[in-house]
Amino acid sequence: MNARQWMDISERCLMPTYRRYPLVLVKGEGTRVWDVDGKEYLDFGAGIAVCNLGHCHPRVVEAIKGQAQRLLHVSNLYHIVPQIELARMLVEYTFADRVFFCNSGAEANEGAIKLARLYARKFVEGDRYEIVTMRGSFHGRTMVTLAATGQEKVRKGFDPLPPGFVHVPYSDLEALEKAITPRTCGVMLEVVQGEGGVVVPSHEYLQGVARLCWERGLLLILDEVQTGMGRLGTLLGHESFGIVPHIVTLAKGLGGGVAIGALLATEEVARAFEPGTHASTFGGNPLACAAGKAVMEVMTTPGFLEEVKRKGEYFLSRLRDLASARGGVKEARGMGLMLALELDREAAPVINALMEGGFLTIPSGEKVVRFLPPLTVEKEEIDLLLAALEEVLP
Ligand SMILES: *Cc1c(COP(=O)(O)O)cnc(C)c1O
């Protein structure tokens, strides 16, 4: 079947929740993907920061193949070897003492919010359940994570949303401090806002947030669904800012393309959960965890993350050159390999022209072109994208 035939069925049978590009992708390898007609693209979106090791990384594919032949699913009524192995690696390489596995970013954030409330109920005086989150944030599409999300456009039409969230402007420490009440149990934020337009806060701000949380006995909850897993050039994004959280959520890049989410916490906080307080049927299943373990093994290879940082700095400096040379570009920004160009006009024509030329990029709001290439992207591939940008930027 050709692309048009697939798209006809897609448009007839699937719920119209996505505005999809007219592209049917059927194969991937490294930074490259191919559509059903055999046309090749360089993927600077990586499935929205999911395929951080590139498409079909051989180590991930091998791990999945091997695990698929051994055991696909058993319940969390039993101990699960790949789940134990992945948890042990996450504990070894991050701030966390304990891990809970689930299947998506939203589900990880749901778990984080449940854990924060339960911790406050059990171990903190008073009735604290409110969580302060940020304007422009994105935490997921379930009811509670929508309530946490600070973007009106994704919340519209779904009220009443569950109470217990207060939104303040991002990068505004004073506003955060003012929003803290005797009801507050925690602060939840992204270390770099992803869906909000790749907004990088100052070190001072994030360190101020962390200090405030630790001083006031509030839980610092970091949504690292997008910034985690090497994206900013450190295994978890907050390491780049020198702060220590209580709870971190992961998903996107953790499974190398397989659905998985994780909730990481300190021992002090994790002890609020006890048998029966939280669960997920597929959470921590052998297949996803085997893939996650392969991802962790590659990312913790000495030199891997330094290379991400180096490529990110090169890419950003070249984007900055473009920004200063082009009247239509307002700013180049980002961190690691989470980068963006903000235009003075709609980004869609640029994104479409890049696609036409064989490059996949991602919008973030109306005027931002986002670049989230696989962390394994080669310098030559970055140069090809930059050359294509030269052609299509206003
Ligand atoms: C993508 C994303 C989510 C939601 O993850 P899903 O797996 O789609 O539920 C939550 N938070 C952030 C920061 C994200 O980028």
Ligand as a Chemical Component Dictionary entry (heavy atoms), coordinates in Angstrom:
data_LIG
# 
_chem_comp.id                   LIG 
_chem_comp.type                 NON-POLYMER 
_chem_comp.pdbx_formal_charge   0 
_chem_comp.three_letter_code    LIG 
# 
loop_
_chem_comp_atom.comp_id 
_chem_comp_atom.atom_id 
_chem_comp_atom.alt_atom_id 
_chem_comp_atom.type_symbol 
_chem_comp_atom.charge 
_chem_comp_atom.model_Cartn_x 
_chem_comp_atom.model_Cartn_y 
_chem_comp_atom.model_Cartn_z 
_chem_comp_atom.pdbx_ordinal 
LIG C1 C1 C 0 6.004 14.055 27.351 1  
LIG C2 C2 C 0 5.958 14.616 28.706 2  
LIG C3 C3 C 0 5.040 14.151 29.668 3  
LIG C4 C4 C 0 3.979 13.144 29.337 4  
LIG O1 O1 O 0 4.487 11.892 29.021 5  
LIG P1 P1 P 0 3.514 10.785 28.384 6  
LIG O2 O2 O 0 4.397 9.573  28.275 7  
LIG O3 O3 O 0 3.034 11.311 27.066 8  
LIG O4 O4 O 0 2.396 10.588 29.335 9  
LIG C5 C5 C 0 5.116 14.674 30.938 10 
LIG N1 N1 N 0 6.026 15.600 31.260 11 
LIG C6 C6 C 0 6.911 16.078 30.367 12 
LIG C7 C7 C 0 7.916 17.104 30.811 13 
LIG C8 C8 C 0 6.897 15.621 29.064 14 
LIG O5 O5 O 0 7.765 16.120 28.175 15 
# 
loop_
_chem_comp_bond.comp_id 
_chem_comp_bond.atom_id_1 
_chem_comp_bond.atom_id_2 
_chem_comp_bond.value_order 
_chem_comp_bond.pdbx_ordinal 
LIG C1 C2 SING 1  
LIG C2 C3 SING 2  
LIG C2 C8 DOUB 3  
LIG C3 C4 SING 4  
LIG C3 C5 DOUB 5  
LIG C4 O1 SING 6  
LIG O1 P1 SING 7  
LIG P1 O2 DOUB 8  
LIG P1 O3 SING 9  
LIG P1 O4 SING 10 
LIG C5 N1 SING 11 
LIG N1 C6 DOUB 12 
LIG C6 C7 SING 13 
LIG C6 C8 SING 14 
LIG C8 O5 SING 15 
# 
